């Protein structure tokens, strides 16, 4: 579990901390920082402990960074974490060739939402964890 844990930590937490550091140094007032969370990490992940720990840490980091007065991010910055279930990517298609893809979230849906947020449209409150729910090829998003 240690090697797997370190790999997930680097991929999720270390990259998020690096992104936050860059935003603190070079971001401007009201900048948008979007981090990689996971819907699965909102509960127990006994079959993927390293994944769950790393993603849960990103969720916590998102909430902490949203307090820009104390976190060092520029004032009025918005920090969000994306919590997909399964994204429709080539890697997931290769890994799960027989899966029901009608429940997978298309990358275009996620990228369109992030583009809107970058323009200030439909922007969730800072610190929000954004979950995506896709059924029968229809995706909705909600946040807490």
N, CA and C atoms as a LAMMPS dump frame, in Angstrom:
ITEM: TIMESTEP
0
ITEM: NUMBER OF ATOMS
432
ITEM: BOX BOUNDS ff ff ff
-5.0000000000000000e+02 5.0000000000000000e+02
-5.0000000000000000e+02 5.0000000000000000e+02
-5.0000000000000000e+02 5.0000000000000000e+02
ITEM: ATOMS id mol type element x y z
1 1 1 N 0.823 -1.203 0
2 1 2 C 0 0 0
3 1 3 C 0.868 1.268 0
4 2 1 N 2.086 1.193 0.5
5 2 2 C 2.924 2.385 0.605
6 2 3 C 3.29 2.975 -0.753
7 3 1 N 3.728 2.153 -1.707
8 3 2 C 4.097 2.669 -3.03
9 3 3 C 2.862 3.24 -3.736
10 4 1 N 1.756 2.539 -3.612
11 4 2 C 0.516 3.03 -4.22
12 4 3 C 0.098 4.347 -3.566
13 5 1 N 0.211 4.409 -2.245
14 5 2 C -0.151 5.621 -1.511
15 5 3 C 0.699 6.802 -1.966
16 6 1 N 1.986 6.596 -2.068
17 6 2 C 2.876 7.693 -2.474
18 6 3 C 2.561 8.166 -3.895
19 7 1 N 2.259 7.231 -4.782
20 7 2 C 1.909 7.612 -6.146
21 7 3 C 0.628 8.432 -6.196
22 8 1 N -0.389 8.008 -5.451
23 8 2 C -1.645 8.753 -5.421
24 8 3 C -1.455 10.104 -4.734
25 9 1 N -0.65 10.144 -3.688
26 9 2 C -0.397 11.39 -2.967
27 9 3 C 0.25 12.417 -3.904
28 10 1 N 1.242 11.963 -4.643
29 10 2 C 1.916 12.866 -5.586
30 10 3 C 0.953 13.342 -6.664
31 11 1 N 0.181 12.423 -7.202
32 11 2 C -0.721 12.749 -8.305
33 11 3 C -1.828 13.705 -7.875
34 12 1 N -2.397 13.504 -6.699
35 12 2 C -3.553 14.298 -6.281
36 12 3 C -3.194 15.445 -5.342
37 13 1 N -2.534 15.125 -4.243
38 13 2 C -2.293 16.129 -3.2
39 13 3 C -1.124 17.035 -3.552
40 14 1 N -0.011 16.459 -3.909
41 14 2 C 1.165 17.275 -4.218
42 14 3 C 0.896 18.213 -5.397
43 15 1 N 0.215 17.723 -6.422
44 15 2 C -0.089 18.585 -7.563
45 15 3 C -1.066 19.692 -7.158
46 16 1 N -1.982 19.404 -6.255
47 16 2 C -2.924 20.419 -5.783
48 16 3 C -2.222 21.479 -4.94
49 17 1 N -1.31 21.042 -4.088
50 17 2 C -0.55 21.996 -3.266
51 17 3 C 0.333 22.861 -4.167
52 18 1 N 0.931 22.258 -5.171
53 18 2 C 1.752 23.026 -6.118
54 18 3 C 0.896 24.053 -6.856
55 19 1 N -0.281 23.651 -7.302
56 19 2 C -1.188 24.579 -7.983
57 19 3 C -1.593 25.732 -7.067
58 20 1 N -1.883 25.412 -5.812
59 20 2 C -2.25 26.457 -4.854
60 20 3 C -1.084 27.412 -4.615
61 21 1 N 0.109 26.869 -4.537
62 21 2 C 1.295 27.717 -4.341
63 21 3 C 1.478 28.67 -5.527
64 22 1 N 1.341 28.147 -6.73
65 22 2 C 1.467 28.983 -7.929
66 22 3 C 0.386 30.07 -7.925
67 23 1 N -0.847 29.689 -7.57
68 23 2 C -1.937 30.675 -7.506
69 23 3 C -1.644 31.739 -6.453
70 24 1 N -1.035 31.337 -5.331
71 24 2 C -0.733 32.319 -4.279
72 24 3 C 0.341 33.307 -4.713
73 25 1 N 1.232 32.872 -5.567
74 25 2 C 2.33 33.739 -6.021
75 25 3 C 1.974 34.554 -7.255
76 26 1 N 1.213 33.968 -8.167
77 26 2 C 0.99 34.598 -9.462
78 26 3 C -0.478 34.866 -9.801
79 27 1 N -1.398 34.363 -8.993
80 27 2 C -2.813 34.589 -9.249
81 27 3 C -3.199 36.028 -8.951
82 28 1 N -4.266 36.45 -9.562
83 28 2 C -4.759 37.804 -9.314
84 28 3 C -6.064 37.731 -8.527
85 29 1 N -6.518 38.857 -8.058
86 29 2 C -7.753 38.94 -7.29
87 29 3 C -8.867 38.221 -8.044
88 30 1 N -9.573 37.342 -7.331
89 30 2 C -10.693 36.626 -7.927
90 30 3 C -10.318 35.467 -8.827
91 31 1 N -9.081 34.967 -8.73
92 31 2 C -8.676 33.864 -9.607
93 31 3 C -9.452 32.584 -9.264
94 32 1 N -9.478 31.662 -10.209
95 32 2 C -10.178 30.387 -10.059
96 32 3 C -9.162 29.264 -9.973
97 33 1 N -9.265 28.45 -8.927
98 33 2 C -8.409 27.281 -8.75
99 33 3 C -9.319 26.063 -8.662
100 34 1 N -9.148 25.11 -9.587
101 34 2 C -9.971 23.908 -9.639
102 34 3 C -9.072 22.704 -9.361
103 35 1 N -9.45 21.912 -8.362
104 35 2 C -8.629 20.791 -7.908
105 35 3 C -9.331 19.452 -8.158
106 36 1 N -8.546 18.349 -8.203
107 36 2 C -9.097 17.028 -8.541
108 36 3 C -9.537 16.203 -7.339
109 37 1 N -10.829 16.259 -7.032
110 37 2 C -11.383 15.429 -5.975
111 37 3 C -11.972 14.15 -6.542
112 38 1 N -12.855 13.522 -5.78
113 38 2 C -13.498 12.289 -6.233
114 38 3 C -14.769 12.044 -5.44
115 39 1 N -15.829 11.684 -6.144
116 39 2 C -17.084 11.343 -5.464
117 39 3 C -16.892 10.141 -4.546
118 40 1 N -16.104 9.172 -4.971
119 40 2 C -15.901 7.959 -4.168
120 40 3 C -15.257 8.274 -2.819
121 41 1 N -14.431 9.296 -2.766
122 41 2 C -13.705 9.62 -1.538
123 41 3 C -14.561 10.355 -0.514
124 42 1 N -15.832 10.53 -0.797
125 42 2 C -16.728 11.118 0.195
126 42 3 C -17.16 10.084 1.225
127 43 1 N -16.83 8.848 0.982
128 43 2 C -17.135 7.77 1.917
129 43 3 C -15.939 6.84 2.022
130 44 1 N -16.155 5.692 2.624
131 44 2 C -15.086 4.706 2.779
132 44 3 C -14.692 4.134 1.418
133 45 1 N -13.405 3.878 1.251
134 45 2 C -12.878 3.294 0.008
135 45 3 C -11.99 2.095 0.339
136 46 1 N -12.566 1.032 0.918
137 46 2 C -11.746 -0.085 1.378
138 46 3 C -10.983 -0.814 0.283
139 47 1 N -11.476 -0.772 -0.952
140 47 2 C -10.796 -1.455 -2.044
141 47 3 C -9.797 -0.555 -2.772
142 48 1 N -9.706 0.692 -2.345
143 48 2 C -8.748 1.641 -2.933
144 48 3 C -8.399 2.705 -1.887
145 49 1 N -7.759 2.257 -0.824
146 49 2 C -7.471 3.102 0.335
147 49 3 C -6.585 4.287 -0.037
148 50 1 N -5.519 4.048 -0.781
149 50 2 C -4.599 5.139 -1.135
150 50 3 C -5.326 6.215 -1.933
151 51 1 N -6.176 5.793 -2.855
152 51 2 C -6.962 6.727 -3.657
153 51 3 C -7.875 7.562 -2.76
154 52 1 N -8.605 6.896 -1.872
155 52 2 C -9.544 7.581 -0.986
156 52 3 C -8.875 8.584 -0.064
157 53 1 N -7.742 8.201 0.512
158 53 2 C -7.015 9.102 1.402
159 53 3 C -6.547 10.338 0.644
160 54 1 N -5.993 10.136 -0.527
161 54 2 C -5.455 11.254 -1.305
162 54 3 C -6.552 12.209 -1.759
163 55 1 N -7.643 11.677 -2.252
164 55 2 C -8.729 12.531 -2.726
165 55 3 C -9.413 13.247 -1.563
166 56 1 N -9.572 12.566 -0.424
167 56 2 C -10.158 13.216 0.755
168 56 3 C -9.273 14.379 1.22
169 57 1 N -7.97 14.216 1.09
170 57 2 C -7.056 15.313 1.445
171 57 3 C -7.263 16.509 0.522
172 58 1 N -7.514 16.253 -0.755
173 58 2 C -7.798 17.35 -1.701
174 58 3 C -9.107 18.045 -1.315
175 59 1 N -10.104 17.29 -0.871
176 59 2 C -11.365 17.896 -0.438
177 59 3 C -11.108 18.842 0.736
178 60 1 N -10.312 18.384 1.687
179 60 2 C -10.003 19.215 2.847
180 60 3 C -9.21 20.445 2.433
181 61 1 N -8.253 20.277 1.546
182 61 2 C -7.447 21.391 1.054
183 61 3 C -8.329 22.434 0.373
184 62 1 N -9.313 21.972 -0.384
185 62 2 C -10.238 22.882 -1.071
186 62 3 C -10.942 23.792 -0.062
187 63 1 N -11.465 23.203 0.98
188 63 2 C -12.144 23.997 2.003
189 63 3 C -11.205 24.96 2.698
190 64 1 N -10.019 24.507 3.015
191 64 2 C -9.05 25.375 3.706
192 64 3 C -8.605 26.539 2.828
193 65 1 N -8.33 26.247 1.568
194 65 2 C -7.873 27.307 0.663
195 65 3 C -8.959 28.337 0.38
196 66 1 N -10.211 27.957 0.548
197 66 2 C -11.303 28.891 0.25
198 66 3 C -11.328 30.07 1.225
199 67 1 N -10.647 29.939 2.343
200 67 2 C -10.515 31.046 3.305
201 67 3 C -9.295 31.876 2.911
202 68 1 N -9.481 32.691 1.885
203 68 2 C -8.344 33.365 1.259
204 68 3 C -7.598 34.302 2.201
205 69 1 N -8.272 34.851 3.209
206 69 2 C -7.586 35.756 4.128
207 69 3 C -6.461 35.039 4.866
208 70 1 N -6.681 33.762 5.177
209 70 2 C -5.68 33 5.923
210 70 3 C -4.84 32.08 5.044
211 71 1 N -5.36 31.681 3.891
212 71 2 C -4.676 30.654 3.105
213 71 3 C -3.56 31.184 2.222
214 72 1 N -3.53 32.489 2.002
215 72 2 C -2.484 33.057 1.158
216 72 3 C -2.859 33.214 -0.297
217 73 1 N -4.061 32.797 -0.669
218 73 2 C -4.509 33.007 -2.043
219 73 3 C -4.954 34.46 -2.211
220 74 1 N -4.949 34.957 -3.435
221 74 2 C -5.413 36.326 -3.671
222 74 3 C -6.856 36.51 -3.181
223 75 1 N -7.201 37.715 -2.763
224 75 2 C -8.553 37.98 -2.27
225 75 3 C -9.594 37.623 -3.336
226 76 1 N -10.736 37.185 -2.847
227 76 2 C -11.879 36.83 -3.689
228 76 3 C -11.612 35.661 -4.637
229 77 1 N -10.546 34.9 -4.382
230 77 2 C -10.286 33.705 -5.189
231 77 3 C -11.389 32.682 -4.951
232 78 1 N -11.636 31.874 -5.962
233 78 2 C -12.618 30.789 -5.87
234 78 3 C -11.852 29.477 -5.992
235 79 1 N -12.025 28.606 -5.005
236 79 2 C -11.371 27.3 -5.004
237 79 3 C -12.463 26.239 -5.045
238 80 1 N -12.382 25.353 -6.021
239 80 2 C -13.372 24.298 -6.206
240 80 3 C -12.676 22.961 -6.394
241 81 1 N -13.344 21.889 -6.039
242 81 2 C -12.842 20.54 -6.337
243 81 3 C -13.887 19.809 -7.166
244 82 1 N -13.43 19.156 -8.209
245 82 2 C -14.297 18.348 -9.061
246 82 3 C -14.359 16.936 -8.498
247 83 1 N -15.559 16.425 -8.302
248 83 2 C -15.751 15.089 -7.737
249 83 3 C -16.539 14.212 -8.704
250 84 1 N -15.893 13.779 -9.776
251 84 2 C -16.596 12.908 -10.717
252 84 3 C -16.686 11.483 -10.184
253 85 1 N -17.546 10.708 -10.8
254 85 2 C -17.539 9.265 -10.541
255 85 3 C -16.609 8.648 -11.573
256 86 1 N -17.103 8.465 -12.799
257 86 2 C -16.239 7.956 -13.865
258 86 3 C -16.269 8.933 -15.029
259 87 1 N -15.103 9.421 -15.403
260 87 2 C -14.984 10.308 -16.558
261 87 3 C -14.812 9.471 -17.821
262 88 1 N -15.386 9.923 -18.898
263 88 2 C -15.273 9.214 -20.173
264 88 3 C -13.95 9.604 -20.836
265 89 1 N -12.918 8.838 -20.526
266 89 2 C -11.575 9.081 -21.067
267 89 3 C -11.096 7.845 -21.822
268 90 1 N -10.13 7.996 -22.708
269 90 2 C -9.564 6.822 -23.384
270 90 3 C -9.005 5.79 -22.392
271 91 1 N -8.378 6.25 -21.328
272 91 2 C -7.817 5.308 -20.348
273 91 3 C -8.925 4.503 -19.674
274 92 1 N -10.026 5.145 -19.304
275 92 2 C -11.133 4.419 -18.68
276 92 3 C -11.812 3.48 -19.673
277 93 1 N -11.91 3.892 -20.924
278 93 2 C -12.492 3.006 -21.947
279 93 3 C -11.634 1.753 -22.122
280 94 1 N -10.304 1.93 -22.11
281 94 2 C -9.402 0.785 -22.253
282 94 3 C -9.449 -0.124 -21.027
283 95 1 N -9.538 0.482 -19.848
284 95 2 C -9.54 -0.293 -18.605
285 95 3 C -10.866 -0.998 -18.355
286 96 1 N -11.958 -0.427 -18.869
287 96 2 C -13.296 -0.988 -18.622
288 96 3 C -14.067 -1.087 -19.939
289 97 1 N -13.612 -1.94 -20.85
290 97 2 C -14.212 -1.976 -22.195
291 97 3 C -15.679 -2.403 -22.225
292 98 1 N -16.139 -3.132 -21.225
293 98 2 C -17.523 -3.623 -21.233
294 98 3 C -18.445 -2.837 -20.305
295 99 1 N -17.969 -1.731 -19.781
296 99 2 C -18.77 -0.947 -18.833
297 99 3 C -19.895 -0.2 -19.542
298 100 1 N -20.901 0.161 -18.779
299 100 2 C -22.015 0.97 -19.28
300 100 3 C -21.557 2.424 -19.319
301 101 1 N -21.201 2.899 -20.479
302 101 2 C -20.674 4.26 -20.623
303 101 3 C -21.748 5.332 -20.551
304 102 1 N -22.994 4.935 -20.51
305 102 2 C -24.071 5.938 -20.413
306 102 3 C -24.081 6.608 -19.045
307 103 1 N -23.284 6.065 -18.106
308 103 2 C -23.192 6.661 -16.767
309 103 3 C -21.874 7.408 -16.571
310 104 1 N -21.068 7.487 -17.61
311 104 2 C -19.777 8.173 -17.525
312 104 3 C -19.942 9.643 -17.89
313 105 1 N -19.25 10.496 -17.188
314 105 2 C -19.341 11.934 -17.439
315 105 3 C -18.402 12.324 -18.574
316 106 1 N -18.941 12.932 -19.629
317 106 2 C -18.088 13.365 -20.75
318 106 3 C -17.16 14.509 -20.332
319 107 1 N -15.933 14.458 -20.813
320 107 2 C -14.978 15.528 -20.504
321 107 3 C -15.469 16.876 -21.014
322 108 1 N -16.201 16.877 -22.112
323 108 2 C -16.709 18.14 -22.648
324 108 3 C -17.676 18.81 -21.672
325 109 1 N -18.445 18.013 -20.95
326 109 2 C -19.362 18.59 -19.963
327 109 3 C -18.574 19.291 -18.858
328 110 1 N -17.553 18.617 -18.373
329 110 2 C -16.723 19.187 -17.307
330 110 3 C -16.001 20.436 -17.817
331 111 1 N -15.395 20.351 -18.991
332 111 2 C -14.639 21.492 -19.519
333 111 3 C -15.546 22.684 -19.812
334 112 1 N -16.764 22.436 -20.272
335 112 2 C -17.698 23.539 -20.507
336 112 3 C -18.057 24.241 -19.203
337 113 1 N -18.253 23.47 -18.149
338 113 2 C -18.573 24.073 -16.847
339 113 3 C -17.405 24.904 -16.338
340 114 1 N -16.196 24.364 -16.424
341 114 2 C -15.021 25.094 -15.95
342 114 3 C -14.827 26.37 -16.768
343 115 1 N -15.063 26.301 -18.072
344 115 2 C -14.948 27.499 -18.915
345 115 3 C -15.961 28.56 -18.486
346 116 1 N -17.185 28.141 -18.181
347 116 2 C -18.186 29.092 -17.685
348 116 3 C -17.727 29.72 -16.373
349 117 1 N -17.225 28.906 -15.454
350 117 2 C -16.769 29.439 -14.171
351 117 3 C -15.64 30.439 -14.357
352 118 1 N -14.739 30.142 -15.28
353 118 2 C -13.615 31.051 -15.539
354 118 3 C -14.109 32.411 -16.038
355 119 1 N -15.287 32.408 -16.665
356 119 2 C -15.891 33.654 -17.136
357 119 3 C -16.844 34.257 -16.111
358 120 1 N -16.933 33.62 -14.916
359 120 2 C -17.8 34.131 -13.861
360 120 3 C -19.251 33.708 -13.978
361 121 1 N -19.568 32.767 -14.864
362 121 2 C -20.942 32.303 -15.058
363 121 3 C -21.236 31.09 -14.171
364 122 1 N -22.39 31.118 -13.51
365 122 2 C -22.851 29.985 -12.697
366 122 3 C -21.791 29.508 -11.71
367 123 1 N -21.059 30.421 -11.142
368 123 2 C -19.928 30.094 -10.279
369 123 3 C -20.393 29.612 -8.907
370 124 1 N -20.022 28.403 -8.51
371 124 2 C -20.359 27.923 -7.165
372 124 3 C -19.57 28.707 -6.106
373 125 1 N -20.01 28.663 -4.862
374 125 2 C -19.258 29.323 -3.8
375 125 3 C -17.874 28.688 -3.621
376 126 1 N -16.921 29.503 -3.234
377 126 2 C -15.573 28.988 -2.99
378 126 3 C -15.615 27.917 -1.905
379 127 1 N -14.837 26.869 -2.103
380 127 2 C -14.797 25.746 -1.174
381 127 3 C -15.744 24.621 -1.555
382 128 1 N -16.519 24.817 -2.631
383 128 2 C -17.503 23.807 -3.033
384 128 3 C -16.838 22.561 -3.596
385 129 1 N -17.468 21.439 -3.304
386 129 2 C -17.107 20.153 -3.877
387 129 3 C -18.173 19.851 -4.927
388 130 1 N -17.764 19.78 -6.191
389 130 2 C -18.685 19.655 -7.305
390 130 3 C -18.826 18.185 -7.699
391 131 1 N -20.021 17.626 -7.54
392 131 2 C -20.253 16.238 -7.942
393 131 3 C -20.99 16.213 -9.279
394 132 1 N -20.656 15.219 -10.076
395 132 2 C -21.284 15.018 -11.379
396 132 3 C -22.061 13.714 -11.334
397 133 1 N -23.259 13.758 -11.863
398 133 2 C -24.116 12.572 -11.9
399 133 3 C -24.568 12.381 -13.344
400 134 1 N -24.187 11.263 -13.941
401 134 2 C -24.54 10.982 -15.33
402 134 3 C -25.348 9.695 -15.396
403 135 1 N -26.527 9.788 -15.997
404 135 2 C -27.389 8.635 -16.239
405 135 3 C -27.983 8.799 -17.622
406 136 1 N -27.982 7.696 -18.372
407 136 2 C -28.514 7.692 -19.738
408 136 3 C -27.943 8.856 -20.56
409 137 1 N -26.646 9.05 -20.417
410 137 2 C -25.897 10.076 -21.166
411 137 3 C -26.315 11.507 -20.852
412 138 1 N -26.966 11.736 -19.716
413 138 2 C -27.345 13.079 -19.285
414 138 3 C -26.64 13.362 -17.976
415 139 1 N -25.907 14.491 -17.941
416 139 2 C -25.097 14.826 -16.779
417 139 3 C -25.649 16.057 -16.077
418 140 1 N -25.711 15.955 -14.764
419 140 2 C -26.039 17.1 -13.929
420 140 3 C -24.908 17.283 -12.927
421 141 1 N -24.791 18.492 -12.424
422 141 2 C -23.767 18.769 -11.417
423 141 3 C -24.428 19.428 -10.221
424 142 1 N -23.902 19.157 -9.055
425 142 2 C -24.367 19.817 -7.833
426 142 3 C -23.162 20.031 -6.938
427 143 1 N -23.333 20.883 -5.959
428 143 2 C -22.207 21.162 -5.074
429 143 3 C -22.659 21.366 -3.644
430 144 1 N -21.716 21.093 -2.77
431 144 2 C -21.873 21.349 -1.329
432 144 3 C -20.653 22.095 -0.851
